[in-house]
Amino acid sequence: MTDAVAVIFLHGIGAGARSFAPQIGSFAAAGYQPVALDLPGYGMRMPVDAMSFTALAEDVESTISQNALERPVLVGHSMGGMVVQTLLRRKPDGYRAAVLSCTSPAFGNPAGDFQKKFVADRLEPLETGYTMADVAPAAMRGMMGPNADPAGAALFVEEYAKVPEATYRVAVQCLVSFDERANLANIQIPVLCLAAEHDRNAPPPVLEKMAGKIPGARYLCLPGLGHMPNLEAPPVFDAAIFDFLDYALSPSA
């Protein structure tokens, strides 16, 4: 066992635990216990044919319990940030602090026209015979900013290509069911809403507005970066979180 504060990293829809590979070494060197999780259906876990935010949260809670991680910090990126919001509603006092990176408090009505188009656009290449490996390079170019670290871009493509098609399909459907807006005002732990200037998936105004709904939340926008700041510029992403945790974990926070 370690006395270091555990920091749990939760990935997005087209990634996996390895998308936080740059953070593992830096957070350990900073004295934390970094734990990057593969959500159900990702990494070495079996593909899934159904997905819900309740089930995703339960899976993370089970891992926390099994590993005796006492009030960890949560860092959720994109869909992982939605899982973090679900966790905060289910166990408001279970965590020390949270970072919501490039995410949103809601996706709206699954039956809405925007949501239907989102699902159709994401699945259309697969419907026409392309594989996840086929679409990974275009996904990277669409998500990352103009000056992304080449090593991070390569890791993104590698991880995106490995996501099982079945998992990706149900994750897209799950995504559009998300809505945690009603709980934002009930969050009482320190929260950082972390945006990126060139993020078209979760634009900075969305994160800024969300921060305004969470009591005491901080908002920060990383200049020059896109939807994957943890891979595009790991030192910048990490420094933003370290600065936040210096405040959030201080006795006076």
C-alpha positions in Angstrom: 0.0 0.0 0.0 1.0 3.6 -0.5 0.2 6.8 1.3 0.3 8.8 -2.0 -3.0 10.3 -3.2 -4.4 8.1 -6.0 -5.3 9.9 -9.2 -7.7 7.9 -11.4 -7.7 8.7 -15.1 -10.8 7.9 -17.2 -10.5 8.0 -21.0 -12.8 9.0 -23.8 -14.8 7.1 -26.4 -12.0 6.4 -28.8 -9.2 5.8 -26.4 -8.2 3.5 -23.6 -6.0 3.6 -20.5 -2.9 4.0 -22.6 -4.1 7.4 -23.7 -2.8 8.6 -20.3 0.6 6.9 -20.7 2.4 10.3 -20.7 0.8 11.1 -17.3 1.7 7.9 -15.5 5.4 8.8 -15.1 4.9 12.5 -14.4 2.3 12.0 -11.8 4.3 9.3 -10.1 7.3 11.6 -10.1 5.2 14.3 -8.5 4.3 12.0 -5.6 0.9 10.8 -6.7 -0.4 7.3 -7.3 -1.6 7.4 -10.9 -4.2 4.8 -12.0 -5.3 4.8 -15.6 -8.3 2.5 -16.1 -9.7 0.8 -19.2 -13.5 1.2 -19.1 -15.6 -1.9 -20.0 -15.0 -3.0 -23.5 -11.6 -1.2 -23.9 -8.0 -2.3 -23.7 -7.6 -5.9 -22.7 -11.2 -6.2 -21.5 -13.8 -8.0 -23.5 -15.9 -6.0 -26.0 -19.4 -5.1 -24.7 -22.7 -5.0 -26.5 -24.4 -2.6 -24.0 -23.2 0.4 -22.1 -24.7 2.9 -19.7 -23.2 5.6 -17.4 -24.6 3.8 -14.4 -22.7 0.6 -15.4 -19.6 2.5 -16.2 -19.7 4.3 -12.8 -20.3 1.0 -11.0 -17.3 -0.5 -12.7 -15.0 2.3 -11.6 -16.4 2.1 -8.0 -15.7 -1.6 -8.0 -12.1 -1.0 -9.0 -11.7 1.7 -6.3 -13.1 -0.6 -3.7 -11.0 -3.6 -4.8 -7.8 -1.6 -4.7 -8.7 0.2 -1.4 -8.2 3.6 -3.0 -9.3 6.1 -0.3 -11.0 9.2 -1.7 -9.0 9.3 -5.0 -8.8 12.3 -7.3 -10.7 11.8 -10.5 -9.5 13.0 -13.9 -12.0 12.4 -16.6 -11.4 13.2 -20.3 -14.4 13.6 -22.7 -16.7 10.6 -22.1 -14.5 9.8 -19.1 -15.4 13.3 -17.8 -19.1 12.3 -18.0 -18.3 9.1 -16.0 -16.7 11.4 -13.4 -19.8 13.5 -13.2 -21.9 10.4 -12.7 -19.5 9.2 -9.9 -19.8 12.6 -8.2 -23.5 12.3 -8.1 -23.5 8.8 -6.8 -20.9 9.3 -4.0 -20.6 13.1 -3.4 -18.1 12.6 -0.5 -16.1 9.8 -2.1 -13.4 11.8 -3.8 -10.9 14.6 -2.9 -11.1 16.5 -6.2 -12.0 16.2 -9.8 -10.7 17.4 -13.2 -13.3 17.5 -16.0 -11.2 17.7 -19.2 -12.7 18.5 -22.6 -16.2 17.2 -21.6 -19.8 18.4 -21.2 -22.5 18.2 -18.6 -25.1 16.9 -21.0 -25.5 15.6 -24.5 -29.2 16.4 -24.7 -32.1 14.4 -25.8 -31.1 11.1 -27.5 -34.1 11.5 -29.8 -33.1 15.0 -30.9 -32.1 15.8 -34.5 -28.6 16.8 -33.4 -28.0 13.7 -31.4 -29.3 11.5 -34.2 -27.0 13.1 -36.7 -24.1 12.8 -34.3 -24.7 9.0 -34.0 -25.2 8.6 -37.7 -22.0 10.6 -38.6 -19.9 8.6 -36.1 -21.1 5.2 -37.3 -21.4 5.9 -41.0 -17.8 4.9 -41.9 -18.3 1.6 -40.1 -21.6 1.0 -41.8 -19.9 1.4 -45.2 -17.2 -1.2 -44.4 -14.4 0.9 -42.9 -12.6 -0.4 -39.8 -11.6 1.5 -36.7 -8.0 1.4 -38.0 -9.1 2.9 -41.3 -10.8 5.9 -39.6 -8.2 6.4 -36.9 -5.9 8.9 -38.8 -8.8 11.1 -39.8 -10.2 11.0 -36.3 -6.8 12.2 -35.0 -6.7 15.1 -37.4 -10.2 16.1 -36.6 -9.6 16.1 -32.8 -6.1 17.3 -32.3 -4.9 20.9 -32.5 -2.3 22.1 -35.1 0.8 21.6 -33.0 0.2 18.2 -31.4 3.2 16.2 -30.2 3.9 13.6 -33.0 4.4 10.9 -30.4 1.0 11.7 -28.9 -0.7 11.8 -32.3 0.8 8.4 -33.1 -0.4 6.9 -29.8 -3.9 8.3 -30.4 -4.1 6.6 -33.8 -2.8 3.3 -32.3 -5.3 3.3 -29.4 -8.2 4.4 -31.6 -7.5 1.6 -34.0 -7.7 -1.0 -31.3 -11.1 0.0 -29.9 -13.4 -2.9 -30.8 -16.1 -1.9 -33.2 -18.9 -3.3 -31.0 -17.6 -1.3 -28.0 -17.4 1.9 -30.1 -20.9 1.5 -31.4 -22.5 1.2 -28.0 -20.3 3.9 -26.6 -21.6 6.3 -29.2 -25.2 5.4 -28.3 -24.4 5.7 -24.6 -22.9 9.2 -25.1 -26.0 10.8 -26.3 -28.0 9.6 -23.3 -25.8 11.7 -20.9 -27.3 14.5 -18.8 -25.9 15.5 -15.4 -26.8 19.2 -15.5 -29.2 18.9 -12.5 -26.4 17.8 -10.2 -23.8 20.4 -11.0 -24.9 22.7 -8.2 -24.6 19.8 -5.7 -20.9 19.1 -6.3 -19.0 20.2 -3.2 -15.5 19.1 -3.8 -12.8 21.1 -5.7 -13.3 20.9 -9.5 -11.2 22.0 -12.4 -13.0 22.4 -15.7 -10.2 22.1 -18.2 -10.8 23.3 -21.8 -8.7 23.5 -24.9 -8.7 26.4 -27.4 -9.2 24.3 -30.6 -11.5 21.7 -29.1 -14.6 21.4 -31.4 -16.0 18.4 -29.5 -16.3 20.2 -26.2 -15.7 23.9 -27.0 -14.3 26.2 -24.3 -17.6 28.1 -23.7 -19.2 24.7 -22.7 -16.6 24.1 -20.0 -16.7 27.7 -18.8 -20.4 27.6 -18.4 -20.2 24.3 -16.6 -17.6 25.7 -14.2 -20.1 28.5 -13.4 -22.7 26.0 -12.3 -20.4 24.1 -9.9 -19.8 25.8 -6.6 -16.2 27.1 -6.4 -15.1 25.4 -9.6 -12.1 26.6 -11.5 -12.0 27.1 -15.3 -8.9 27.0 -17.4 -8.5 27.0 -21.2 -5.2 25.6 -22.7 -4.1 27.7 -25.7 -3.3 26.1 -29.0 -4.6 22.6 -28.2 -7.4 20.5 -29.4 -9.6 17.7 -27.9 -6.7 15.6 -26.7 -4.5 17.9 -24.6 -3.1 15.0 -22.5 -1.5 13.6 -25.7 -1.0 16.9 -27.7 1.1 18.6 -25.0 1.5 16.4 -21.9 3.7 18.8 -19.9 1.1 21.6 -20.3 -1.8 19.4 -19.4 0.0 17.9 -16.4 1.1 21.3 -15.2 -2.4 22.6 -15.2 -3.6 19.7 -13.1 -0.6 19.9 -10.7 -1.3 23.5 -10.1 -5.0 22.8 -9.4 -4.2 19.9 -7.0 -1.7 22.1 -5.1 -4.8 24.2 -4.3 -7.4 21.5 -4.0 -5.4 19.2 -1.7 -4.2 21.9 0.6 -5.6 21.9 4.1 -7.3 25.2 3.6 -9.1 24.1 0.4 
